[in-house]
Amino acid sequence: MAYNSPNTINEEEIPLEPWANIGIESPDSEILQIYRLEQRIGTLSNETKEIRNLITRLEICHFKFERHIFRIIESIGRENVDFNLDSIGSSHPKCGKNAWRADKTGRSRKGQEYIWVLQMWLGVLPAEKDPRGIPISLFEEVYSSLGERDRYKEALVSALLNRLLWNFKTERKILPEELENLISQIDRTDICHYAFPENIKKTIKAIGELNSSPDFEGCGSYDERCRQIALHYFTDLNYWLQGGMSETGRMLGERTLLKKWLVVCLAKTIKELAGIRENMPDVSVSGDFTN
């Protein structure tokens, strides 16, 4: 990758794919600085690209948000990823009806049970002589929340199932415009969200009432705990960028230009995900970083 003079860089040439998880439409001044820093590095190794990919996949609403930040910081410190990226999300029901067996938290099994019950409600799976060991209380909860069946509820339950299984090609022409907020709620419902299983319970109840939930927490949202985690790591990463040292800094190790770029990418991502207003440090200053 050839170095370009800062004066020759146009916004249009800055790729936005690495920033897909923060939902930007055009680069701001901080991303422009980060891009200029990247140009100084040269060709990125496959290991570096994997770490950058992990940063792009970071989500503040994921129940393992803090764990994911920690693993990214570990990877930056080592300058490689010591696990298979394909293993991320492999226990999610989207990966198959038996994917839950690889999950140690019990979350995927619970999510799969909701999927099975909703499929039975739709008639996709037979309800008699269930061999899966689904709690009777879950059937009672779901069927009671959905109430009397109609074509709109069937379409909405189908849309929810497709969302939980990550099938994003759901047919929704049958649904009227007045259900737009409820459809949006369905689109923001997932098993890996920190509010699970309450988020799915609320969405099923909302379908039964044909009205979106007023207090729903869905994909892209964050609570005070998530914000405090984000603020902690954002502060620590900026401290390291400015020459300070903390436990996070010790994990990052020796300051190099490559690590500086990865750290500032992570800090910027955390900042935007959590809506932190504090400015990033000026990464255009070379400081004591080595190549």
WOZIUR-V977117 format. One record per residue. PHI is phi in whole degrees, -180 to 180 (none if undefined). NEAR is the number of other ideal C-beta (glycine too) atoms within 12 Angstrom. Layout:
PHI,NEAR
PHI,NEAR
This chain:
none,17
-79,12
-80,17
-111,18
-63,11
-52,16
-72,8
-97,12
-85,25
-105,14
-57,16
-64,11
-89,15
-85,26
-67,18
-99,20
-56,14
-65,31
-107,31
-59,20
-78,30
-106,32
64,17
-89,24
-102,11
-153,14
-70,26
-93,21
-64,20
-70,30
-67,31
-63,29
-62,30
-65,40
-65,35
-61,30
-64,38
-60,34
-63,26
-76,28
-77,28
97,17
-68,14
-90,23
-73,17
-62,14
-63,20
-66,30
-63,26
-65,28
-65,37
-63,37
-65,26
-61,34
-64,38
-65,29
-89,31
-67,42
-132,38
-72,40
-87,33
-72,31
-67,32
-106,29
-52,34
-65,26
-62,22
-66,34
-61,37
-59,24
-69,28
-66,41
-63,37
-58,25
-66,33
-63,40
-61,29
-85,22
65,28
-165,20
-100,30
-99,17
-144,19
-78,10
-61,23
-69,11
-78,16
-67,26
78,26
-71,21
-96,28
-71,33
-55,38
-60,26
-90,23
129,18
-68,23
-108,17
-61,24
-61,28
-64,16
-88,19
-93,25
-97,11
-90,18
86,17
-66,31
-66,33
-62,30
-63,28
-63,40
-64,37
-64,33
-61,41
-63,43
-59,33
-65,37
-65,42
-65,28
-67,26
-60,34
-76,28
91,14
-71,19
-119,22
-68,14
-91,21
-79,8
50,9
-65,18
-94,10
-91,23
76,11
-72,26
-59,17
-59,14
-61,12
-72,30
-59,22
-62,14
-62,25
-68,36
-65,25
-67,17
-67,28
-75,31
68,19
-66,15
-74,17
-149,16
-68,16
-69,26
-63,33
-62,24
-66,27
-71,43
-64,42
-61,31
-64,36
-65,46
-60,36
-63,29
-67,37
-65,42
-98,30
60,24
-102,16
-95,15
-110,11
-70,23
-81,13
-130,24
-63,10
-72,18
-86,27
-73,16
-62,12
-68,12
-97,25
-58,16
-65,23
-69,37
-63,32
-62,24
-64,36
-60,39
-66,26
-109,29
-103,47
-154,40
-74,42
-85,37
-73,35
-62,31
-89,31
-64,32
-92,31
-61,22
-64,37
-72,43
-59,29
-67,31
-70,45
-64,38
-64,31
-64,35
-64,42
-61,28
-94,22
53,27
-156,22
-65,26
-79,29
-74,13
-120,16
-78,29
-112,31
-128,35
-53,32
92,28
-88,28
-151,30
-103,22
-64,13
-63,20
-61,33
-64,25
-66,19
-62,31
-62,35
-65,27
-60,26
-73,39
-60,35
-66,26
-63,29
-66,41
-65,32
-62,22
-65,37
-61,40
-97,25
100,16
-81,19
-137,17
-142,20
-60,17
-61,30
-62,26
-66,17
-67,25
-73,37
77,21
-58,21
-80,28
-130,25
-61,29
-64,33
-65,34
-58,39
-65,37
-65,48
-65,45
-71,42
-63,42
-67,47
-62,46
-64,42
-63,41
-61,42
-57,34
-73,33
-63,38
-98,34
66,19
-76,29
-91,11
-62,19
-73,16
-77,34
-67,28
-75,20
-82,35
-77,24
-80,17
-69,16
59,20
-104,15
-79,27
-103,12
-85,15
